[in-house]
């Protein structure tokens, strides 16, 4: 029997400190290490609410200091959730 719970939990995941409530899951691809997956809109909300940044300041900070940071093969994945209609715009 396949242990799906064990597959989703990975002690080697790199987590983004301070963005725990923006964590939305674990990304998996065949033959690749699992990655922590974070929501960009939730992370922006954290920066606005917790740090008192404007939305523009939060976006600039997130882009430069978080999304632009490569920390190796286990660097977390950041997503901006959208539907197919939004992708086609």
Secondary structure as GFF3:
##gff-version 3
##sequence-region A 1 89
A	DSSP	alpha_helix	4	8	.	.	.	ID=ss1
A	DSSP	three_ten_helix	20	22	.	.	.	ID=ss2
A	DSSP	beta_strand	23	27	.	.	.	ID=ss3
A	DSSP	beta_strand	35	39	.	.	.	ID=ss4
A	DSSP	alpha_helix	40	51	.	.	.	ID=ss5
A	DSSP	alpha_helix	55	61	.	.	.	ID=ss6
A	DSSP	pi_helix	62	67	.	.	.	ID=ss7
A	DSSP	beta_strand	77	79	.	.	.	ID=ss8
A	DSSP	alpha_helix	84	88	.	.	.	ID=ss9
###
